[in-house]
Amino acid sequence: MDMILLGLPGVGKGTQAKKLEESLEIPHIATGDIFRKAIKNETPLGKKAKSFIDAGELVPDEVTIGIVKERLTKPDCENGFILDGFPRTIAQAEALDEILVEQNRELDLVIYLQAEIDILVKRLAGRRVCVDCGAVYHVENDPPEVEGVCDKCGGKLIQRSDDQEKTVKKRIEVNKEKTAKLADYYQNKGILHEVESTGGIDKVQQRLMELIEANK
């Protein structure tokens, strides 16, 4: 099954995608992760992306699309994938359609995770990230065993500057319009489904699995 998880920052896309990856045995493809990997492996596209990041500029669509396209050709995507963080714009959504046509496949499902804005702000402001391995924790919902230390690699946990409350509110506002446009795009294709992302991680996962089973 080929699917996308859509939603505003803090809605739980990454958390839910990782659980779906285990249940469905298809890869969770987060754009941040594949960017880091492409840069670390010094692929041609990774080097291009790094040059923009180092200059403090946004990575252009053509590079982002190229990196995603490269990832979707890997053998582990043969039976499906869960995209998280891509597409972010209509241009990227259209490019993804073209990539899938080239691979003789199409999207089965686009899941739009929903939550109230104040819940998203609280989730993001409490988030802590490992500087070494990128593992994500939450001071209330998913704290590490030792405060400030990553359970997985022992790295230092930090609050990213874009997870501070004032910045979080701005991020959500900026993303609202883009996400709404993408939702409309996939609604018109008849593959968009909204899922409430409150009530606990396991409850949300149950809703997602029920939806996926119903659309197989």
ABEGO torsion letter per residue (X at the ends): XBBBBBEBBGAGAAAAAAAAAAAAGBBBBBAAAAAAAAAAAGBAAAAAAAAAAAAGBBBBAAAAAAAAAAAAABAAAAAEBBBBGOBABAAAAAAAAAAAAAAGBBBABBBBBBBBAAAAAAAAAABBBBAAAGBBBBAAABBBABBGBBAAAGBBBBBBAAABAAAAAAAAAAAAAAAAAAAAAAAAAGABBBBBABGEAAAAAAAAAAAAAAAX
